[in-house]
Structures are given as C-alpha cells and as structure tokens.
C-alpha cells in the first residue's frame, strides 16, 4: 500500500507550487496511473514521494515513510527517466553493481536480464542502447530486489506500440502478485486501458480519483477520424445532414486536413463524403479524449447550429495523434493460474540479441485452468466498441517472476530472493562501481607513463634526491603524478554518484551512510597505495633501463620516506572523496586536492616558522607509558616516523584539510536529511 498525504512542493518565486496538497493512494494488486498534462507536476510528485525534492507532506510505503525503511531499495523500485548509469559501463556490470547496493546475489542480475528480454545485450554499453532497451534495463534495475512497490515516471515515453504493450504486461504481472504499481502518463487512453485506477491531476492538484472503467466512461468517447484536403467543406456537409436528420453530431477541426466526428460512424461519414464528391484520405474509428475536468481550453473556433458544434482545441489535437485503444494488442504472454494459486505466464521470446518477450494475443474464451485453486485463467479480452467497457489487460509477467511471492499478499511466505547483507555490502558495491569502467586502469597507465618520464628528466639533471626522483616530484610541482591520480580516483568516488545517481531511490541522491563512506575511503586508500607502488616501480624500471643501476643506490633510511609517500597518497585520495561528497562534483573534489599544496601548505609553513619554546623529545616514551600493553622497540621508530611526517608542512596541511572536509561532510549530511 502506497499512501501519499498532503504532498506540496516548495513554492517558487511569484509562482504557485508545482504540487499542491496532493493526496491519493496506490493499492496492492492494482496498477495505478497518475495522469496529467505535461507540466502538471507528475514527476515532482514522484520525487516528493522519494524524498528527492524538498517539500511538505509524507508518503507511506506499507505504513512507513521512506527515510524510516532500513533498505529502501528492497521496498521501492524506481524508474525516473533514463538509466542513471555511466555510459561506458556494460549492462551486466550496471545491474551487478545495483545488486550489491540492494543486497541481493549477483546472479540476480543475469536472471532479470532474461526476464526483461535483454540477455543478449549483457555486454553492451549503456550509452549505446536504444530507448526501448534502455527502458528494459531500467525495469530490470527497479525489480532487482523484488520490491513491493514500483514507481515509474513516463515509462512508455518514446516507445513503439509493441514495447508499450510488453511493458504494461510486465507491470500487470507485478501487480497480479500483490505488488503496487504507480506510473505517470499524459495519455488518457493509455491510462484507461493499462491501469486499474486513474488519478488525474492538473496544476499540481488532485482532479479525480476513479476506477479505470469509470474513467473511460466519463472521459473517453468514440469518434471517427477523417483526413481530407477539404476539411471545411466536409464539415459543412456533415453539419447539414445532421441538421436534416435531427441528430447531434460534434465536429472538431484538429488541423487543416483532419477532422474528428463525434456521434457518428465511419459508414455515415463515408457515404456523406461520397454523395457530395469530397475526397477522403483516411477514415477510421478511434477513441477520443474529452479532456480533463478542468476549466475549458480557449476555443479557436466555435460554430453552433441545429444539433452541431464545431470547435478546435489543443487537447484534442494532441490526442488525435495517439493510436486507438481498440487497436492495442495484448501483453507478452497468456497466463494461467496454477494449483498453488500463483499466476504462471508462458513467455514468448524471439531470436537474436535484441529479441525479448513480445506481445502475444491470448485466445478469447480461454477455459479456467485445472488447478486446485479453481481460479480462471487470465486472458486478454477482445476490445469492445463501447468505450465504457473494460480496457484489455496485458498478460502477466514471465514465469521466472511469477513464482515470486509478494510481501503484502495474504497467505504468502517470505520473498524467494535471497538477501546478501552484512557490513561488506557497501564494499562490494564500491568495488563493482570502481572496476565496472576502465577509469582506474586508464588512470594507472597515464600515471605510470607521466611518472616514468618525469623521473628520467630528474635523474638526468642529477641534482634531485633519490626519494623525489622515484616519486617523480620536482620542486616546482605542487604534487607528484601518483598523488594527482589518487586524488582524481577519490574525487570520482562521489562525483560519479551525483552525476549518475544509481542510488537515487535509496534515501536521497546519494545516501549519507557511514558504511558507504567507509567503503569509499577504504577502496580509494587501497587504490592510492597501489598507484603509488606502480609509479615507483615504473620509475625504477625506467631508470634502470636508461641509466643502469647508478641512480638506484640503496637509501640509508627507507621507512620514513615510505610512510610519507603512503600518507601523501592516501591523504590526497581521501581529500578527493570528502570534497566531492561535500560539493557534489568531481571537479570540486580534484580542486580541493590541488588546494592543499597550493593554499594550505604555505599557511602551515608560515605558522610553523621559528623555534619551539619547548622541546618535543621523549614523546615516544611518554606514549608507551600511556599504552595499556607494552609494545616492541620498533614501535618507537614507527611513532617517531609518523610524528615526523605530520610535522612536515604537507602532512600537517593534509591532516587539517581532512579534518575540515570530514566535518563539512557530516554537517551537509545532517542538514540535507529530510525531517517530518
């Protein structure tokens, strides 16, 4: 059960709110359509439900608001626009990354790809998919965790009729198993034939909340669509004959060559055109939309006479381009009810990589299935000519999901999808996010090449210490290439989340959870250390290849430089992670990394100038006395090395910057939290 109560968006300057006190519900086992014209506030309403936009009101998902659900991705499946994934990520990597995010096995991604008919596209990149295939990937992502509620924004926009029928069949199957489905549309006929309940809104306010049958009876009417180069002449002819026969006929001039005739049929219009010699290019029975029950649209032309009205309305012109409800085919398969009371669908699959479950008409008059429950088989009824008759229902979704039990369905057991929880779930997600694209590998290759070239130049001059040669860090440079690469990977950790918000349905644009932050910091630290080791190895190999072993003399002290090198790399990576999380941009994260040596280090140097009034010798022995357990003598060297690193201007600047960024991250996370 989905209950939206008092949804109101933040008012704009000198303009009313896009959504104003909107209250409705979507019941389990039903498909609900949120109908409204473009700009009426449908998308804003969905974003308010998901707490992605500030405003007032609350939405309950089975009795709990979204911010009080421990794992929202398991409760609500969301499709808002295109798939929010990196264009260079493959379909399989995208879905497996989301499996780790919602806590289900990675094998669930392969199963869902087969269900939605994109098994042959698993290695295709998201940026190369068509609109229909992109929508299938979005549906697979929304249903990975087998959620109870599906929220979809304009799911059929830009799709062919076959794809629309398939999609509504999938949604119908989800609802038939006890799930709640809410989708938005601006097509009244699509809402009437595909939904069980239609919620109509206009200017962000509720207009009507009706069953589909009542909506079709009060909103839709049969009409005759006529296309002729002599539209005005044919309108006069039909008007004269209607007056002569004392019949009420409404003629709407859609455009210069198109008419919509209400209250007549194809035979009468065709015979009238033939008798008067009017050329007709098209003549078809359709179902027209009478318009939402709001103040009427200004009429461009109105003629009244004895039983006839001719008017042109923008709403009618838009609806004239949508195909008739009587011509819509049924969903992906015919479904029958088994002995266990569940619905089982027989999917139809094509051949080739893009072939998926296609619409297969169910035979009319199917007998009830022979099962213990005695439920009749679900069939696609033949479209009726009466507009008030129920719209044809697409078939249930395929067998792979039909056996899944819904949470809210009475008498059902727990869902069959196995949950993978534990503290390692954010770590699995972050690893799949990082290695799902070629970014870390390209960054490592570029860092190794630039670092080796810089090391050769420094070694040739012969005036740079060995530590700086191996780090490829000239004096004029603010940071070495490896540190810049580590900062870039850290900045992408949250920057990509905000640019491609794969976790948008999971508590905000990016969930501010300690587990996710810890996973990002840990993975970025490991990447930074690996990048530093690769850079040093590449520099040493380049020096040995060009100059032999002469520049590579063994250093007298290697522990402190190694610790300084590791601290620099990890600090840059963490600065990028925290800054991109605070400023929600990869560029801002990389800029914060560069700001540490450029702006913070000079300030620290100025603060540390001069001699200390009190010596700091003996710190290691005093720390050993405070420890509860004795540590080995090597511990003193490690403590002194760490203190020496932190006493350097760069180390002090990094520590201070990380503390400030961590506080800012926590502050922005608390301030952005939705409160009710």
C-alpha positions as CSV (number, residue, x, y, z in Angstrom):
1,X,0.0,0.0,0.0
2,X,1.3,3.4,-1.0
3,X,-0.3,6.4,0.6
4,X,0.7,10.0,-0.4
5,X,-0.7,12.6,2.0
6,X,-0.6,16.3,1.5
7,X,2.3,16.4,-1.0
8,X,3.3,20.0,-1.6
9,X,6.4,21.2,-3.3
10,X,8.4,24.3,-2.3
11,X,6.7,27.4,-3.7
12,X,8.6,29.2,-6.5
13,X,9.1,32.9,-6.6
14,X,5.8,34.6,-7.6
15,X,4.5,31.2,-8.8
16,X,2.3,28.6,-7.1
17,X,3.9,25.2,-6.1
18,X,4.2,22.6,-8.8
19,X,2.4,20.1,-6.5
20,X,-0.2,21.5,-4.1
21,X,-1.8,19.3,-1.3
22,X,-1.9,16.1,-3.4
23,X,-3.3,13.1,-1.6
24,X,-4.0,9.7,-3.1
25,X,-3.1,6.0,-2.7
26,X,-2.0,3.1,-4.8
27,X,-3.3,-0.2,-3.6
28,X,-1.5,-3.5,-3.6
29,X,-2.5,-5.8,-6.5
30,X,-3.5,-2.8,-8.7
31,X,-1.9,-0.7,-11.4
32,X,-2.5,3.0,-10.7
33,X,-1.9,5.7,-13.3
34,X,-1.0,9.3,-12.4
35,X,-2.5,11.2,-15.3
36,X,-1.8,14.8,-16.2
37,X,-0.7,17.1,-18.9
38,X,3.0,17.9,-19.3
39,X,4.0,20.3,-16.6
40,X,1.1,19.3,-14.3
41,X,3.5,18.1,-11.5
42,X,3.6,14.3,-12.1
43,X,7.4,14.0,-11.9
44,X,7.6,16.4,-9.0
45,X,5.1,14.3,-7.1
46,X,7.2,11.2,-7.6
47,X,10.3,13.0,-6.4
48,X,8.4,14.2,-3.3
49,X,7.4,10.6,-2.6
50,X,11.0,9.5,-2.8
51,X,12.3,12.5,-0.7
52,X,14.4,13.6,-3.6
53,X,12.9,17.1,-3.5
54,X,12.2,19.4,-0.6
55,X,8.6,20.0,0.3
56,X,5.8,19.1,2.7
57,X,3.8,16.0,3.1
58,X,4.6,12.4,3.7
59,X,4.4,9.1,1.7
60,X,3.9,5.8,3.5
61,X,5.1,2.6,1.9
62,X,3.3,-0.2,3.7
63,X,2.9,2.1,6.8
64,X,6.4,3.6,6.9
65,X,8.0,6.7,5.3
66,X,10.9,6.1,3.1
67,X,13.5,7.5,5.5
68,X,12.5,5.0,8.1
69,X,12.9,2.0,5.9
70,X,16.2,0.3,6.6
71,X,16.7,-0.8,3.0
72,X,14.5,1.4,0.7
73,X,15.8,-0.4,-2.5
74,X,14.1,-3.6,-1.3
75,X,10.8,-1.8,-0.7
76,X,10.5,0.5,-3.7
77,X,11.6,0.0,-7.3
78,X,12.1,3.3,-9.1
79,X,12.4,4.3,-12.8
80,X,12.9,8.1,-13.2
81,X,13.9,9.0,-16.8
82,X,16.8,7.2,-18.4
83,X,19.0,4.6,-16.6
84,X,21.3,6.6,-14.3
85,X,24.5,4.7,-15.2
86,X,27.9,5.5,-16.6
87,X,27.6,5.4,-20.4
88,X,30.7,3.2,-20.7
89,X,29.5,0.6,-18.2
90,X,28.0,-2.6,-19.6
91,X,24.5,-3.7,-18.8
92,X,25.8,-6.6,-16.7
93,X,28.2,-4.5,-14.7
94,X,25.5,-1.9,-14.1
95,X,23.0,-4.5,-12.8
96,X,25.6,-6.4,-10.7
97,X,26.6,-3.1,-9.1
98,X,23.0,-2.4,-8.2
99,X,22.7,-6.0,-6.9
100,X,25.5,-5.2,-4.4
101,X,23.7,-2.0,-3.5
102,X,20.4,-3.6,-2.6
103,X,21.9,-6.7,-1.1
104,X,21.0,-9.5,-3.5
105,X,23.3,-12.0,-5.2
106,X,25.0,-11.0,-8.4
107,X,23.2,-13.9,-10.2
108,X,20.0,-12.0,-9.8
109,X,21.2,-9.6,-12.5
110,X,21.5,-12.4,-15.0
111,X,18.1,-13.7,-14.1
112,X,16.5,-10.2,-14.5
113,X,18.2,-9.7,-17.9
114,X,16.5,-12.9,-19.1
115,X,13.1,-11.8,-17.6
116,X,13.1,-8.5,-19.4
117,X,14.5,-9.9,-22.6
118,X,18.0,-8.3,-22.8
119,X,20.1,-11.4,-22.1
120,X,21.8,-10.8,-25.5
121,X,22.7,-7.3,-24.5
122,X,24.6,-8.1,-21.3
123,X,28.0,-6.9,-22.8
124,X,26.5,-3.8,-24.5
125,X,27.4,-0.4,-23.0
126,X,24.6,1.7,-21.6
127,X,25.5,4.6,-23.9
128,X,24.8,2.5,-27.0
129,X,21.3,1.3,-26.1
130,X,18.1,2.3,-27.8
131,X,15.3,3.9,-25.9
132,X,13.4,0.6,-25.7
133,X,16.4,-1.4,-24.5
134,X,17.3,1.4,-22.0
135,X,13.8,1.2,-20.6
136,X,14.1,-2.6,-20.2
137,X,17.4,-2.1,-18.3
138,X,15.7,0.4,-16.1
139,X,12.9,-2.0,-15.3
140,X,15.4,-4.8,-14.5
141,X,17.2,-2.4,-12.2
142,X,13.9,-1.4,-10.5
143,X,12.9,-5.1,-9.9
144,X,16.3,-6.5,-8.8
145,X,15.4,-6.7,-5.1
146,X,11.8,-7.9,-5.8
147,X,10.3,-4.7,-4.3
148,X,6.6,-4.4,-3.2
149,X,6.1,-1.0,-4.9
150,X,7.1,0.2,-8.4
151,X,7.2,3.9,-9.2
152,X,7.8,4.7,-12.9
153,X,7.9,8.1,-14.5
154,X,6.6,8.1,-18.1
155,X,7.7,4.5,-18.7
156,X,6.4,4.4,-22.2
157,X,7.7,7.7,-23.5
158,X,9.3,7.3,-26.9
159,X,8.5,3.5,-27.1
160,X,6.9,1.7,-30.0
161,X,3.4,0.2,-29.5
162,X,4.9,-3.3,-29.2
163,X,7.3,-2.1,-26.5
164,X,4.4,-0.4,-24.7
165,X,2.3,-3.5,-24.7
166,X,5.2,-5.6,-23.4
167,X,6.0,-3.1,-20.6
168,X,2.4,-2.9,-19.4
169,X,2.2,-6.6,-19.4
170,X,5.2,-6.7,-17.1
171,X,3.6,-4.2,-14.8
172,X,0.3,-6.1,-14.8
173,X,2.2,-9.3,-13.8
174,X,3.9,-7.5,-10.9
175,X,0.5,-6.2,-9.7
176,X,-1.2,-9.6,-10.1
177,X,1.2,-11.0,-7.5
178,X,0.3,-8.4,-4.9
179,X,2.6,-5.6,-5.7
180,X,1.6,-1.9,-6.0
181,X,2.4,-0.2,-9.3
182,X,2.2,3.6,-9.9
183,X,3.2,5.1,-13.3
184,X,2.8,8.6,-14.7
185,X,1.4,9.3,-18.2
186,X,-0.1,12.2,-20.1
187,X,-2.1,9.8,-22.4
188,X,-5.6,9.3,-21.2
189,X,-6.3,6.3,-23.4
190,X,-3.1,4.6,-22.2
191,X,-4.2,5.1,-18.6
192,X,-7.7,3.8,-19.3
193,X,-6.5,0.5,-21.0
194,X,-3.5,-0.2,-18.8
195,X,-4.4,0.8,-15.3
196,X,-6.9,-0.4,-12.7
197,X,-7.2,3.1,-11.2
198,X,-6.6,6.5,-12.7
199,X,-5.6,9.5,-10.5
200,X,-6.0,12.7,-12.6
201,X,-4.1,15.9,-11.6
202,X,-4.0,19.4,-13.1
203,X,-1.7,22.2,-12.0
204,X,-0.4,20.0,-9.2
205,X,-3.8,19.4,-7.6
206,X,-6.0,16.3,-7.5
207,X,-8.8,16.5,-10.0
208,X,-10.3,12.9,-9.9
209,X,-9.5,9.5,-8.5
210,X,-11.5,6.9,-10.4
211,X,-11.6,3.3,-11.4
212,X,-10.4,2.7,-15.0
213,X,-14.0,1.8,-16.1
214,X,-15.5,4.9,-14.6
215,X,-12.6,7.0,-16.1
216,X,-13.2,5.5,-19.5
217,X,-16.9,6.1,-19.4
218,X,-16.6,9.7,-18.3
219,X,-13.5,10.8,-20.2
220,X,-13.3,8.8,-23.4
221,X,-15.7,8.8,-26.3
222,X,-15.7,7.0,-29.7
223,X,-15.1,9.2,-32.7
224,X,-14.4,9.0,-36.4
225,X,-11.0,10.3,-37.5
226,X,-11.1,11.8,-41.0
227,X,-8.2,13.1,-43.1
228,X,-9.2,15.1,-46.1
229,X,-7.8,18.1,-48.1
230,X,-11.3,19.6,-48.0
231,X,-11.9,19.6,-44.2
232,X,-14.0,22.7,-44.1
233,X,-16.3,21.5,-46.9
234,X,-16.8,18.1,-45.4
235,X,-17.6,19.7,-42.0
236,X,-20.3,21.8,-43.7
237,X,-21.7,18.7,-45.4
238,X,-21.8,16.7,-42.2
239,X,-23.4,19.6,-40.4
240,X,-26.2,20.0,-43.0
241,X,-27.0,16.3,-43.0
242,X,-27.0,16.2,-39.2
243,X,-29.5,19.1,-39.0
244,X,-31.6,17.4,-41.7
245,X,-31.7,14.2,-39.7
246,X,-32.2,15.9,-36.4
247,X,-29.1,14.2,-34.9
248,X,-26.5,15.6,-32.5
249,X,-23.0,15.5,-34.1
250,X,-19.9,17.2,-32.9
251,X,-17.2,18.0,-35.4
252,X,-13.8,19.1,-34.1
253,X,-11.3,20.6,-36.6
254,X,-7.9,19.1,-35.5
255,X,-5.8,20.8,-38.2
256,X,-6.1,22.0,-41.8
257,X,-6.8,18.5,-43.1
258,X,-8.1,16.5,-40.2
259,X,-11.5,16.2,-38.5
260,X,-12.8,14.3,-35.5
261,X,-16.5,13.5,-35.8
262,X,-18.3,12.5,-32.5
263,X,-21.8,11.0,-32.6
264,X,-21.4,9.3,-36.0
265,X,-19.6,6.3,-37.5
266,X,-17.4,5.5,-40.5
267,X,-20.2,4.4,-42.7
268,X,-22.3,7.6,-42.3
269,X,-19.3,9.9,-42.8
270,X,-18.0,7.9,-45.8
271,X,-21.4,7.9,-47.5
272,X,-21.9,11.6,-46.9
273,X,-18.5,12.3,-48.4
274,X,-19.2,10.1,-51.4
275,X,-22.6,11.7,-52.2
276,X,-21.1,15.2,-52.2
277,X,-17.8,14.3,-54.0
278,X,-15.5,15.1,-51.1
279,X,-12.1,13.3,-51.4
280,X,-11.2,11.4,-48.2
281,X,-7.7,10.1,-47.5
282,X,-8.3,8.4,-44.2
283,X,-11.4,7.2,-42.3
284,X,-11.0,5.3,-39.0
285,X,-12.9,4.6,-35.8
286,X,-10.9,5.9,-32.7
287,X,-11.4,6.7,-29.1
288,X,-11.1,10.4,-28.3
289,X,-10.3,12.1,-25.1
290,X,-12.9,14.7,-23.9
291,X,-10.3,16.4,-21.8
292,X,-9.6,16.7,-18.0
293,X,-12.4,18.1,-15.9
294,X,-10.7,21.5,-15.6
295,X,-11.7,24.9,-16.9
296,X,-12.1,24.5,-20.7
297,X,-9.3,25.4,-23.1
298,X,-9.9,28.6,-25.1
299,X,-11.6,27.7,-28.3
300,X,-10.1,28.7,-31.6
301,X,-13.3,28.4,-33.5
302,X,-16.9,27.6,-32.5
303,X,-19.9,27.2,-34.7
304,X,-23.3,26.3,-33.3
305,X,-26.3,25.3,-35.2
306,X,-29.2,22.9,-35.0
307,X,-27.6,19.9,-33.3
308,X,-24.0,20.6,-34.3
309,X,-20.9,22.1,-32.7
310,X,-17.5,22.6,-34.4
311,X,-14.6,23.6,-32.2
312,X,-10.8,23.3,-32.3
313,X,-9.0,22.5,-29.0
314,X,-5.3,21.9,-28.5
315,X,-6.0,19.0,-26.2
316,X,-8.0,17.2,-29.0
317,X,-5.2,17.9,-31.5
318,X,-2.7,16.2,-29.2
319,X,-4.9,13.2,-28.6
320,X,-5.6,12.7,-32.3
321,X,-2.0,11.5,-32.8
322,X,-2.3,8.6,-30.4
323,X,-3.5,5.3,-31.7
324,X,-6.9,4.0,-30.9
325,X,-7.4,1.8,-27.8
326,X,-9.2,-0.8,-29.9
327,X,-6.0,-1.4,-31.9
328,X,-3.8,-2.2,-28.9
329,X,-2.5,-5.7,-28.7
330,X,-2.1,-7.8,-25.6
331,X,1.0,-8.3,-23.4
332,X,3.9,-10.7,-23.5
333,X,2.1,-14.0,-22.9
334,X,-1.0,-15.8,-21.9
335,X,-1.2,-16.5,-18.2
336,X,-2.9,-19.3,-16.3
337,X,-3.5,-19.9,-12.6
338,X,-1.8,-23.0,-11.2
339,X,-2.8,-25.2,-8.4
340,X,-0.9,-23.1,-5.8
341,X,-2.9,-20.0,-6.6
342,X,0.0,-18.3,-8.2
343,X,0.0,-16.9,-11.7
344,X,2.2,-18.5,-14.2
345,X,3.0,-16.9,-17.6
346,X,4.2,-18.5,-20.7
347,X,6.7,-16.0,-22.2
348,X,7.4,-15.7,-25.8
349,X,10.9,-15.0,-26.8
350,X,12.4,-14.2,-30.1
351,X,15.8,-14.8,-31.6
352,X,18.8,-12.6,-31.8
353,X,20.4,-10.3,-29.3
354,X,17.6,-7.8,-29.1
355,X,14.6,-10.1,-29.2
356,X,12.7,-10.2,-26.0
357,X,9.3,-11.2,-24.8
358,X,6.9,-9.9,-27.4
359,X,3.2,-9.3,-27.2
360,X,1.2,-12.5,-27.8
361,X,-2.5,-12.2,-28.0
362,X,-4.3,-14.6,-25.6
363,X,-7.1,-16.6,-27.2
364,X,-10.5,-15.4,-26.4
365,X,-12.7,-17.6,-24.3
366,X,-10.0,-19.5,-22.5
367,X,-11.3,-22.0,-20.1
368,X,-10.4,-21.9,-16.4
369,X,-7.1,-23.7,-15.7
370,X,-7.3,-27.1,-14.0
371,X,-5.8,-26.2,-10.6
372,X,-6.5,-26.7,-7.0
373,X,-7.4,-23.1,-6.5
374,X,-10.0,-23.1,-9.2
375,X,-9.0,-19.6,-10.4
376,X,-9.8,-18.8,-14.0
377,X,-7.1,-18.2,-16.5
378,X,-6.1,-14.6,-17.1
379,X,-6.9,-13.7,-20.7
380,X,-6.8,-10.7,-22.9
381,X,-10.4,-9.7,-23.7
382,X,-11.4,-8.6,-27.1
383,X,-11.7,-4.8,-27.4
384,X,-15.2,-3.7,-27.3
385,X,-16.7,-0.9,-29.4
386,X,-18.3,0.5,-26.3
387,X,-15.9,3.0,-24.7
388,X,-17.2,2.2,-21.2
389,X,-16.2,-1.5,-21.5
390,X,-13.1,-2.5,-19.5
391,X,-9.8,-2.0,-21.3
392,X,-7.9,-5.1,-22.4
393,X,-5.4,-6.3,-19.7
394,X,-2.0,-7.4,-20.8
395,X,-0.8,-10.8,-19.7
396,X,1.1,-11.5,-16.5
397,X,4.9,-11.2,-16.4
398,X,7.0,-14.3,-17.2
399,X,7.4,-17.5,-15.3
400,X,10.7,-16.5,-13.7
401,X,9.0,-13.8,-11.7
402,X,5.5,-15.3,-11.4
403,X,6.7,-17.8,-8.8
404,X,7.9,-14.9,-6.5
405,X,5.7,-14.3,-3.5
406,X,4.8,-10.8,-2.6
407,X,5.3,-9.4,0.9
408,X,1.9,-7.8,1.2
409,X,-0.2,-10.7,-0.3
410,X,-2.1,-12.5,2.4
411,X,-1.1,-16.1,3.0
412,X,2.2,-15.8,1.1
413,X,5.6,-16.6,2.5
414,X,8.8,-14.5,2.5
415,X,10.2,-13.5,-0.9
416,X,12.2,-16.0,-2.7
417,X,15.0,-13.6,-3.5
418,X,18.0,-14.4,-1.2
419,X,19.3,-11.3,0.7
420,X,23.0,-10.7,1.0
421,X,23.6,-8.3,3.9
422,X,26.3,-7.7,6.4
423,X,28.9,-4.9,6.7
424,X,30.6,-5.9,3.4
425,X,27.7,-4.9,1.3
426,X,28.9,-1.3,0.7
427,X,32.4,-2.7,0.0
428,X,31.0,-5.0,-2.7
429,X,29.1,-2.1,-4.2
430,X,32.1,0.2,-4.3
431,X,34.4,-2.4,-5.8
432,X,31.9,-3.1,-8.6
433,X,31.4,0.6,-9.1
434,X,35.2,1.3,-9.4
435,X,36.1,-1.6,-11.6
436,X,33.0,-1.5,-13.7
437,X,34.6,1.0,-16.0
438,X,38.1,1.5,-17.5
439,X,38.7,4.7,-15.5
440,X,41.1,3.2,-12.8
441,X,43.1,1.3,-15.4
442,X,43.5,4.3,-17.7
443,X,44.4,6.5,-14.8
444,X,47.1,4.0,-13.7
445,X,48.5,3.8,-17.2
446,X,48.7,7.5,-17.5
447,X,50.2,8.0,-14.1
448,X,52.9,5.4,-14.8
449,X,53.8,6.9,-18.1
450,X,54.0,10.5,-16.8
451,X,55.8,9.5,-13.7
452,X,58.5,7.5,-15.6
453,X,59.1,10.4,-18.0
454,X,59.4,12.9,-15.1
455,X,61.8,10.6,-13.2
456,X,64.0,10.3,-16.3
457,X,64.2,14.1,-16.6
458,X,65.0,14.5,-12.9
459,X,67.7,11.7,-12.9
460,X,69.3,13.2,-16.0
461,X,69.8,16.6,-14.2
462,X,71.4,14.8,-11.2
463,X,70.5,17.4,-8.6
464,X,67.4,15.9,-7.2
465,X,67.4,13.5,-4.2
466,X,66.6,9.8,-4.9
467,X,63.3,10.0,-3.0
468,X,62.0,12.7,-5.2
469,X,63.3,11.0,-8.3
470,X,61.4,7.8,-7.5
471,X,58.3,9.8,-6.6
472,X,58.7,11.9,-9.8
473,X,58.1,15.0,-7.8
474,X,60.0,18.1,-8.9
475,X,60.2,21.1,-6.6
476,X,58.0,23.4,-8.7
477,X,55.2,20.8,-8.9
478,X,52.5,21.0,-6.2
479,X,52.0,17.2,-6.2
480,X,53.5,14.2,-8.0
481,X,51.6,12.4,-10.7
482,X,50.7,9.5,-8.4
483,X,49.1,11.8,-5.9
484,X,47.1,13.6,-8.5
485,X,45.9,10.2,-9.9
486,X,44.9,9.2,-6.3
487,X,43.1,12.5,-5.8
488,X,41.3,12.0,-9.2
489,X,40.1,8.5,-8.3
490,X,39.0,9.8,-4.9
491,X,37.1,12.7,-6.5
492,X,35.3,10.3,-8.8
493,X,34.1,8.2,-5.9
494,X,31.3,10.6,-5.0
495,X,31.4,12.7,-8.2
496,X,30.1,9.8,-10.3
497,X,27.4,9.1,-7.7
498,X,26.0,12.6,-8.2
499,X,26.4,12.6,-12.0
500,X,25.0,9.1,-12.5
501,X,22.9,8.6,-9.3
502,X,22.5,4.9,-9.3
503,X,21.5,5.1,-5.6
504,X,18.8,7.8,-6.1
505,X,16.0,5.7,-4.8
506,X,18.0,4.7,-1.7
507,X,17.4,7.7,0.7
508,X,18.2,10.7,-1.4
509,X,20.5,11.5,-4.3
510,X,23.4,9.7,-2.5
511,X,22.7,8.1,0.9
512,X,24.8,9.7,3.6
513,X,25.7,6.5,5.4
514,X,28.8,5.7,7.4
515,X,29.1,2.3,5.8
516,X,29.2,3.8,2.2
517,X,31.7,6.5,3.2
518,X,33.9,3.9,5.0
519,X,33.9,1.7,1.9
520,X,34.8,4.5,-0.4
521,X,37.6,5.7,1.9
522,X,39.0,2.1,2.2
523,X,38.8,1.3,-1.6
524,X,40.3,4.7,-2.5
525,X,43.1,4.2,0.0
526,X,44.0,0.8,-1.5
527,X,43.9,2.2,-5.0
528,X,46.1,5.1,-3.9
529,X,48.7,2.8,-2.4
530,X,48.6,0.5,-5.5
531,X,49.0,3.6,-7.7
532,X,52.0,4.8,-5.7
533,X,53.7,1.3,-5.8
534,X,53.1,1.2,-9.6
535,X,54.6,4.7,-10.1
536,X,57.7,3.9,-8.0
537,X,58.1,0.5,-9.8
538,X,57.7,2.2,-13.2
539,X,60.2,4.9,-12.3
540,X,62.8,2.4,-11.1
541,X,62.3,0.3,-14.2
542,X,62.7,3.3,-16.5
543,X,65.9,4.5,-14.6
544,X,67.4,1.0,-14.8
545,X,66.6,0.7,-18.5
546,X,68.1,4.1,-19.5
547,X,70.8,4.7,-16.9
548,X,71.6,1.3,-15.4
549,X,71.9,0.8,-11.7
550,X,73.9,4.0,-11.0
551,X,70.9,6.2,-9.9
552,X,69.3,3.4,-7.9
553,X,71.7,3.4,-4.9
554,X,70.2,1.9,-1.7
555,X,68.9,4.6,0.7
556,X,70.1,4.6,4.3
557,X,66.6,5.3,5.6
558,X,63.6,4.0,3.8
559,X,60.9,3.6,6.4
560,X,60.2,7.3,6.9
561,X,60.1,8.2,3.2
562,X,57.8,5.2,2.5
563,X,55.5,6.3,5.3
564,X,55.5,9.9,4.0
565,X,54.8,8.6,0.5
566,X,51.9,6.4,1.6
567,X,50.5,9.2,3.8
568,X,50.6,11.7,0.9
569,X,48.8,9.3,-1.5
570,X,46.1,8.2,1.0
571,X,45.6,11.8,2.2
572,X,45.1,13.1,-1.4
573,X,42.6,10.2,-2.2
574,X,40.6,10.9,1.0
575,X,40.6,14.7,0.3
576,X,39.1,14.0,-3.1
577,X,36.5,11.6,-1.6
578,X,35.3,14.0,1.1
579,X,35.4,17.1,-1.1
580,X,33.4,15.5,-3.9
581,X,30.9,14.4,-1.3
582,X,30.6,17.9,0.1
583,X,30.5,19.8,-3.1
584,X,28.8,17.0,-5.2
585,X,31.2,17.4,-8.1
586,X,34.3,15.6,-9.3
587,X,36.0,18.8,-10.4
588,X,35.4,20.3,-6.9
589,X,37.0,17.2,-5.4
590,X,40.1,17.5,-7.6
591,X,40.2,21.2,-6.9
592,X,40.3,20.5,-3.2
593,X,43.2,18.1,-3.7
594,X,45.2,20.8,-5.5
595,X,44.2,23.4,-3.0
596,X,46.1,21.6,-0.2
597,X,49.6,22.2,-1.5
598,X,48.8,25.5,-3.2
599,X,46.9,27.3,-0.5
600,X,47.0,25.3,2.8
601,X,50.7,24.3,2.8
602,X,52.0,28.0,2.6
603,X,49.8,28.9,5.6
604,X,51.1,25.9,7.6
605,X,54.7,26.8,6.7
606,X,54.1,30.3,8.0
607,X,52.6,29.0,11.2
608,X,55.5,26.6,11.9
609,X,58.2,29.1,11.3
610,X,60.8,29.6,14.1
611,X,62.0,27.5,17.0
612,X,59.6,25.9,19.5
613,X,59.8,27.2,23.1
614,X,59.5,23.7,24.5
615,X,61.3,20.6,23.0
616,X,59.1,17.6,22.0
617,X,61.8,15.0,22.6
618,X,60.7,11.9,24.5
619,X,57.2,11.7,23.0
620,X,57.5,8.0,22.1
621,X,58.4,7.0,25.7
622,X,55.5,9.0,27.2
623,X,53.1,7.4,24.7
624,X,54.5,4.0,25.6
625,X,53.7,4.8,29.3
626,X,50.1,5.6,28.4
627,X,49.6,2.3,26.5
628,X,47.8,-0.5,28.3
629,X,50.1,-3.2,26.8
630,X,53.8,-2.8,26.1
631,X,54.9,-2.5,22.5
632,X,58.1,-3.7,20.9
633,X,61.1,-1.4,20.5
634,X,60.3,-1.0,16.8
635,X,57.1,0.8,17.8
636,X,59.1,3.8,18.9
637,X,60.6,4.2,15.4
638,X,57.1,3.9,13.9
639,X,55.7,6.6,16.2
640,X,58.6,8.9,15.6
641,X,58.3,8.4,11.9
642,X,54.6,9.2,11.9
643,X,55.2,12.3,14.1
644,X,57.9,13.4,11.7
645,X,55.6,13.0,8.8
646,X,52.8,15.0,10.5
647,X,55.3,17.7,11.5
648,X,56.1,18.4,7.8
649,X,54.1,21.2,6.2
650,X,52.4,19.0,3.6
651,X,51.5,16.4,6.3
652,X,50.1,19.0,8.6
653,X,48.1,20.6,5.8
654,X,46.7,17.3,4.7
655,X,45.6,16.4,8.3
656,X,43.9,19.8,8.8
657,X,42.2,19.6,5.4
658,X,40.9,16.1,6.0
659,X,39.5,17.2,9.4
660,X,37.7,20.2,7.9
661,X,36.3,18.2,5.0
662,X,35.1,15.4,7.3
663,X,33.3,18.0,9.5
664,X,31.8,19.6,6.4
665,X,30.7,16.2,5.1
666,X,28.9,15.4,8.3
667,X,27.3,18.8,8.5
668,X,26.0,18.8,5.0
669,X,24.7,15.2,5.5
670,X,22.8,16.2,8.6
671,X,21.4,19.4,7.1
672,X,20.2,17.6,4.0
673,X,18.3,15.0,6.0
674,X,14.6,15.1,5.5
675,X,12.6,15.8,8.7
676,X,8.9,15.3,9.2
